[in-house]
Amino acid sequence: MEITGRRKRATVKDVATEAGVSRGTVSRVLNGQPYVSEEAREAIEAAIAKVGFVPNRAARSLVMQSSQAIGLIVHEPHSLFVEDPNIGSILLGANAALSEADYQLSFLIADSARDIDRLARYLSGGLIDGVIIVSARVGDPITRAIAELRLPAAFVGHPRDIGDAAYVAIDNRGAAREITSRLVATGRRRIGMIAAALDRDSGSDRLAGFVDALGNRFDPQLVQRVPLYSYSDGQAGMRALLERSPDIDGVFASSDAVAAGAMAVLQDAGRVIPDDVGVVGFDDSSWAMRCDPPLSTVHQPAGDLGRAAAELVLQQLHGDDRDTGGRVLECPVVWRGSA
């Protein structure tokens, strides 16, 4: 079928003509303003449906000084988006809360310095009303840009330099301490950690919890630092630990993806899990059930984190400053066959 031209977009004038009212009356209905009779309102709604009118949100934003859009900024490399199910779950949780409030989610990725500069310019343009920030680091330029613009914001996680800004998080340190203690209780003597993402609060807190649990038994030589919560970093970290300490019999991996990579290396090296080496992770993501045996881990309520962060931003937009500080959600240990 040949397309001969674009259909003309219906206008406010078209709606007014069809409904038999003035354009001003149509505008009042579209903007939710009072002083319109019920009869006129019903005629306008019927006319909108008949002529196929779609409000121009950009123009409406200029009048209302609101875009009805919230940005979700994820400060992670592009490569991690395919691997990390938590990002998708946070996004879906935030989107559900915003949809209920008739707000649109705008997904923004900060992978490079150029991305950060571009996002700072975008945020200053009034195209979004507030932001949710995931994976911010201490000293993050995104955090500085948001503070300078005074945008309503909520962090997923708790970087140490956000002052009294709203955030939603889990107790990474306490959960890491608990699952490491469970691993110790299985009788392991040489327990190491593949410690990822130490440039953000989640990674550094999980390492701190691991150290807490081991106490005097902690050996810094059994900690392998890696950059990201990724499968490939789990593989690299496990290879380094095996080379340095071939007698290792327990591993705490700071995410499920890292744990899955570590388990693959151990099994390729002929180690039986959990008989020879017990492995635990963190997240309770889809990675945990892909492992064989299934992975003991910490349940991170990623969807609830996204929803709670969105609710905190909406609360600020509605002028409600009550209890917009920190929220900490529960994250229980889920014990399976890997340890």
N, C-alpha and C positions, 0 to 999 in steps of 0.2 A: 504494500500500500504506500502510495506517495504522500508525503507530508508537505502540504502546500504553504503552510505558515503557522506561526504561533497564535494560539487563541488569545484574544484580548482579555486582559485581566479586569474583572469587575471592580468598580470603584464605589466609594461612599455615595457619589451622585446617583449611580445606578440603583443602589439600595433605596435611597430616598425617593426616587421616582417611582419605583415599584411599590413602596409602602405608602406613598402619598403623604410624606412628611418632609420636613426640612432636613438639610444636611447636618445642621446643628443638633437636631434631635437624635439623628443616627449616631453622631459622635458621642453624645452623652451616654447612650446605651452601650456603645463599644468600650467606653472608659469607665463604666460602672458608676456613673454619676446619678444623683437623684433627680426629682422633678420631671419624670416622664410617666405618662399615664400607662396603666397596664394594657390598655387597648393599643396604644402606639407601640409599646414594647413588643407585644405579640405580633403586630404587623411587620415590624422591623426584623424580628427573628425569622418570620416566614419569608420575607424578601431576601434575607441573607442566604437562606437555603436555596431559594429559587434561582437567584442570579449567580450563585457559586462564589460569593464574596469571601476572600481570605484577608484578614487584617494584616497590614504591613507593620510587623513588629519593630522594624528599625525606626520608622516614622513615629510609632507610638512611644518608643523609648525616649525620643527627644522631648515629647510632651510630658510623659510621666516620670522622666529621669530614672527609669528602671528598665533593664533589659530582660528581666525575668530569666536570666541565665546565671548559672553558677559554674565556675571553672574547677575542674579537678586536675591538679598539677602533680605529675609523677616524675620525680627526679631520679631516673634510672636509665641505664643504657637501653637502646632499642632491643638488643639481643635478649634481655631478661623478660620482655613482655610475653614471649612465647613459652618460656619455662616456668614463670612464677604464677600459679593459679590465684595467689592472694590478691594480685593487682586486679584481676577480673572480678573477684568476689567483692572487693572494696568498691569498685566501680558500680557493680550491680546494686549493692546495698545503698550507696549514695543516690543512685538514679531512682530507686524505688521511693525513697523519702521525698526527693525533689519532685517527682511526678505527682505524688499525692498533693503537693502544695502548688501544682501548676507551674513549676519552674523547669527549665531545660538544663541538662547537664552538658557542659562543654569540656571535652577531654583534651588536655594539653600535656605534651611530653617535653621534658627538659633533659636532653642527653649531652649537650655540648655547651661551651661558653656562648656560641652563636645563638643556640636555642634560648639561653637565659636572657640574653640581650633582647631578642625578638619578643619573648614573653613579657619582659618588663615594659616594652613599648605597647604591647597589646593590652596589658592590664591597665595602663594609664589612659586608654582610649574610651573608657566608659562602656565597653561592650559586654562586660559581665558585672554582676552586682556583688559577688563575693567569691571566695576561693576555699577549696579543700586542698591541703598539701600533704603528699605522701612521700616518705623517704627523704625528708629534709636533713641536712647535716648541720652541725654547729658552724656558724659563720656562713651559712648558705646565702648567696646573693639573691635568690628568690625570696627568702625570708626578709631580707633588708628592703627589697622593692615593695613588698606588700606592706611592711611597716610604714614606709615613706608615703605610700598612697592611702594609708589608713583604710584599707579594704576590710570588711567583715571577713574573718578567716577562722579556720579550725585546722589543726594539724592531726594527722594520723601518726601517732608516735609523740615523743616528748623530747625534742632537742633542748639542750640545757640553756640556750640563749634566747628563748622566745618570751621570757618574762612572764606576764600574767595572761598571755594569749590563750585562747580556748584550745583544748586538745582532747583526744580520746586515745587511750593506749591500753596495753596489757602489762602485767607485772613480769617483764622479761627476765629480770634477775631472779625473782622468787621461783618462777616456773623452771628456769634452767637449774637452779639449786635443787629443786624437788626431783626432776627427772635424773639428774646426775646422782643424787643420793639413792634413787631406786636402782640405778646401774651398779653402784658400789655394793648395794645389798645383795646382788647376785653373786658376789664373791670375786669380782674382778680385782686384779692387783695393779695392772699397768693400764691406766685409763688416760686416753688422749682426747684432744678436741681439735676439730677443724673449725676454726673461728673465722667467720666471714663478716664482711661489712662493718669493720671496726670503726669506720668513720661516721657512723650514726648510732643513735642511742640503743636501738635494738641489738645490734651486734656487740657493742661494748658491754651492755648489761648482761647478755647471755654469757659472755666470757667471765664477767664478775661473779655470776651465779655458779658457774662451774668451779671457779677458784674457791668460793665459799664452801661448796659441798665437800671438796677434797681436803681442805684445811692443811694440815702438816704434810699430807700425802701429795700435795700438788707439786708437779714437776714441770717447770716452764719449757723443758725440752720436748715435752709431749703436747705442746700446743703448736699447731701449724696455722699461720694466718694466711687467708686468701681474700681476694678483693670482693667477690660477689656471692650472693645466695644462688649459685648455679650448679648444675650437674657437672659441668666440666671442671669447675673449681673444686668440687668434691673429689673428683678423680685425681686431680693434681695434688690436693692436700693429703689424700690417703697414700699416694705413692711416696710423698716426702716423709710421712710418718713411718711407713714400713721400712724405708731405707735407713732412717735414723734409729728406729726402735722396732726391730723385727719381732720382739717378744710382746708387743702390745696386745692386750686381750679385751679392751673396751674402748669405744669411740662415741663421743657426743659430737654430732654434726649440727651446726647451728641453723640448719633448715632441712626440710625433707628432701629438697632437690640435691643439696650437698650430701646428705646421707645416702641417697640412691647412687650417686657417683662413687662414694666411698665403698658401698657394698659391692658394686660391680668390680672394682679393683681388688678387693679382698677375695672375692670368689674366683677371679681370674688367677690369683696367686695361690689358689688351693685351700684357702681358709674357709672353714664351715661356720656359718652364722646360724644360731648363736653359740654353738659348741666351742669353737676356737676364739671367736671374737663377738662380743655383744655390741650392737649398734643402736643408738637412739637418735632421734631427730627433733625437729621443732616445726610446727605449723598444722599438722593433721590435714594436709592437702591431698590432692589426688595422687601425688607421688607416693604417699605412704602405703596405699593399697596396691600400687604397681610393683612394690618391692617384694622379693621372695626370699625369706619369709616376710609377712607384713610388718611394717615398721612401728615400733614403739615411739611415741612422739608426744608433743604438747599440742592441744587443740587451740588454735588461734581463731577466734570468731571474726574472720575477715569481713563478712557481709555486715555483721552488726557494727563493726568499726566504721565502715563506710556510711551506714545509716545514721549512726550517732553523730559523726562529723557533719553530715549534711544538716541534721537537726540543729546543731550548735550554730551553724552559719545562718539558717533561717531565723533562729531565735534572735540573733543580733540584728538581722534585717528588719524584724518586726519591733525593734526597740525594747526587747525584753533582755535585760542584762543580768537577770537572776541566774545563778549557778552556771555561768558560762566558762568556768575554769576548767579543771581537769576531770575527766571521767575515766575510770579504770575498770575494764571488763574482765570477767573471770576467764581463766585459760587452764583447764584441768589436764592432767597427764592421762594419755590413752595408752594402755600397756598392751602390746601385741607380741608376736613371736620372735622379733629380731634380737631380743635381749633376754 
